[in-house]
Amino acid sequence: MHLMSNDTTHKEQHVSFFTSLWRSQATAFMATAADFGIYFILFQFIGIYYVTASGIGAFCGAIVSFFLSRNWAFMSTDDKMRNQMLRYGCASGLSLFLNVYGIYFIVETFDIKETIAKVLTSILIGLFINFPIFRYWVFRDRV
């Protein structure tokens, strides 16, 4: 008996640039919602120290981001998950540094309010740093 192979189960499906762009932004939104939701529950309802709650929320948001990015935004399941996790960790570390420095730079240089600086920095880093790194390195587009 000959079993036919379904190539899409063994090879990554190509996701167009704009589809992966909007999906990655939706993924970021969902990951942020998970981060803040978990933070709020842990801090407000359970009474966990806010720094601890923030760290746990951020970690959970990163997990949501990784799995949604891998399986939906970029549909990149051919590569070993361990390799992608390592690249994701490096990219996230760079993103963290750039976000922190970006907020500092905008506030100190342009005297813009902190929250506005955070939103601006997050959007710029998300679109021009995170998205390309995720698409072409973490969840490699092999087309």
N, C-alpha and C positions, 0 to 999 in steps of 0.2 A: 504494500500500500504506500503510495507516494503522497506525502503531505506538502502542500504548497506553502511557501513562506510568504508572509505578509511583510513586504519591505518596510512599511511604516512602523512596524514594531521593533525593527532592528536598526533603523537609520533615522536620524533626526529629520523631522519635518521642517522645511524652511518656513520661517515666519517673515513676512515682508517688513521692511524698515518701519513704515508708519504703523502697522499693526503691533509690532513689538514696542514701538514708542508709546502708543496709548495704553497698551496692556501693562507696560512697566510702570506708567504713571498711576494706573488703577491699582496695581500691586503695591506701590508706595503708599497710596491712600489707605488701603486695607491694612497694611503693616503698621502704619501710624495709628489707625483706629484700634488695632489690637494692643499696641504699646500703651496708648493713653487709657484704654478701657481697663487693662490689667492694672496699670498704675492706680487708677481711680478706685478700683475695687480693693486693692491691697492697702492703699493709704487711707481712704475715706471710711471704708466699711470694716476692714479687719484691723486697722490701726498699726500697720507695719511702718517703720521708719521711712520717711519720704525718699531718702537716698537709696535705700534698699529696694523699695517699691519701684522707683524709677529704673534702677538697674535690671530688675526682673522684667519689667514692662518692655524695656528696650531689647533685652535678649529675646523675649517672646515675639516682638515685632520683627526682629532679624530672622527668626525661624520662619515666620509667615512669609516674609519677603523672599527668602531663599527658595522655599518650596513652590510658591506661586510663580516666581521668576523661572525656575527650572522647568516646571511642568506646564505652565500656561503662557506666560509672557514671551519666553524664548523657545519653548518646546525643545529643550536641550537635555534629553535623557540618555543619550548614547555614551557620553563621557562618564567616567567613574564619579560617583557622587562625592567620594572623598577628595578627589582632585578639585572638583568644583567648590567644595566647602573651603578648602585651603585658599583658593583664589578669591572666593567671596570674603573670607576673613581679611585678607590683605587689602582688597578693595574697600571694605568697610572701615578699616583702620585709616586708610588714606582719606576717605570721605569724612570721617570724624575729625581728623586734623584740619582739613580744609574748611569744614563748617565752623569749627571753633575759631580758627584764625580769620575766616571771612567775616564773621560777626564782629570780632574785635576790630578788624581793619575798617569796616564800614562805620561802626560807631565812633571810633577814635578819629578817623579821617574826615568823615562827612557830618559828624554830630547828629546822626539819625538815631531815633529811639531804638532800643534793644530789640523789641518784638518785631518791628518793621525790618530791622537788619537781619534778624533770624529768618523771617519769611523770604526776604530777597536772597539771602545766602542759600537757603534750602532749595529754592527754585533753580537758581543758577548752577549749583553743584549737582543737583539731581538731573537736570537736562544736559549739561555740557561736560560733566565728569562721570557721574555714576552710570547714566544710560550707555554711553559709548564703551566704558570699561566692562559693564555687565554684558553688553551685546557681543563685543568682539574679543573679550578675554575670559571673563568668568564663565559665561554660557556661550562659548564660541560659535559664531555664525560660520558654518563651513561651506557656504555657497560660493 
